[in-house]
């Protein structure tokens, strides 16, 4: 599965810095999450799913 966090961010015309502020992290870490160079912590995934109004399954790229 491929995370949809970059897609969701871009659809809403947000910068990585804006999303990083929501997650209380650096923009560079947000970039690593999007490129899947770092695992997205569950706490961050829950925040993003709530922020974007999607399920964790959708955020994680589930096709089901």
N, C-alpha and C positions, 0 to 999 in steps of 0.2 A: 504494500500500500504506500502511496505517496501522500504526504501531508498536504493539505489544501491551504495552509496558512498564508502563503504568498499570494495565491489566487484571491482569497478573501480580502486581503489587505489592498491589493491592486484594484479590485472591483469598487472598493470604497474610497479610492484615491488617497490612501494614507501612506505616509512614509514609514520606513523602518524605525526611524527615531520616535515617531508618534506611538507606534506599537510598543517599542521598547520602554517608553515612559509608562504605559499601562502595565507592563510586566515588571517594572522597576529593575530594568537591566540596561546594559549598554546596547547601542545600535549594532555593534559588531557581533554581539551574542545573538541578537535577533536574526541577523543575517545567517549565522551558523545554523540556527534552528530551521530557517527556510531552506537552506541547502542540505539539510539533514547531516551536517557535520558534527552536530551535538544533538543529543536526545532532548526532546521537549519534555520538561518535567510535568507530571500530572497536574500540579497546582497551576502552572502556566496554561496548560491545555484547557483546564476548566474555566479559567479567566477568559481566554480567547473565545471559547465556545459560547459563553454567556454574552460576551461583548458583541460577537457577530450574529448571535441568535440562531446558532446551529447546534446539532448534537455532537458529542464527542466522536461518535462513529463517522459522521460526515467530515469533521475536522481531520480525522485520521486517514481519510481517503477511502473509507469503506464503500464498496459498490453495492452492498446489500441494502 
